Amino acid sequence: MPSLSVAVPHKLGQELALERLKERARAILQTYQEHVRNLEEQWNGGSGRYRFSAMGMQIKGTVTADASQVKVDVDLPFVALIFRGTIEEQVRKELGMILA
């Protein structure tokens, strides 16, 4: 399965970065609740694993936050590969806003 990896630096520290990530994830899920199904997430310290269905596609990946960087890895279904650039740009933009 093709993958996508985005890393964004920040100056928030690990705890605040994680708090902001989780808060934004809840807001996104509420906004798009009719499109996102079967969400599973597991957090262990600064790392999290997620899996969900959207628009008939299975999406999964990891989020890792440390004191100076957040990294998001996504396993993309082949059908989403044509949107890889757009997805990467949106993830980078969203992380930039969250971590500003």
N, C-alpha and C positions, 0 to 999 in steps of 0.2 A: 504494500500500500504506500503511495507517495506521502511524503511528510512535508511539513512546513515548520520552520523554527524562527521565532522572533525574540530578540533580547533587547530590552530597553533599560538604560541606566537610570538611577534615581538617587536622591539624597534624603530619603525619608526614614531609613532604617527598616529592618525586616518587619517588625511588628506593625508599624503604621502602613507599610506597603501591603501587607497581607490583609489588614483591616479594610483598606480601600478596595482591594481586589474583590474581596468577598461581598462587600456592600454593593459594588457596581454589578457583580454577577447576579445578586438577588434582584436588583432593579431591572436588569436586562431580561431575566426570566419572567418577571411580572409583566413587562411590556410585551413580550413575545410568547406568552404562555400558550396561546393557541397553536403555535408552530413548533414548540419544543416538547418532546415527549420522553418519558423514561429516563429522566436525569438521574445520574448516580455520581456522587462525588465523595472522595475520601481524602482527608487532610492528615498529614503527619509532619508536624513542625512547619517548616517553610516550604514543604512540597505537597502538591495535591494532584490527584488523578481524577479525570472526569470522563463521562460517557453520556451521550444523549442521541436522540433521533430528531432530525429536522428535515422537513421537506422530503421525507422518504429515505434520507441518508443517515447512516450511522457515523457519528463523529466521536472521536476519543483522543485523549492526549494528556499532557501533564503541564503543570504550572509550578515553577520553582522561584521562590523569592529569597534573596539574601539581603544583606545590609546595603548593597549598592546596585543591584540589578534584578530585574524580573525577566524570566525566560518562559515563553509559552511554546510548547511543541504540540502540533496537531497532526494526527494521521488523517489524511484526506482520502475520501473515496475517489476512485478513478473518474467518476462522472463530474466531480468538483474540480478536477485538475485544470480545466480550462479557465477557472476563476481564481486560480492560485495567486496571481499577482494582486488582484482586487482584494482577496481575503487577507493576504499578508499586509497590504496597505491599511486596511481597516483595523486589523489587530494592532499594528504599530501605532496608528492614530489613537485608538481607544486607550491603549496602555500609556501613551504620552499624556493624555488628558487625566487619567486616573492618578498618575505618578507625579504630576506637576506640582 
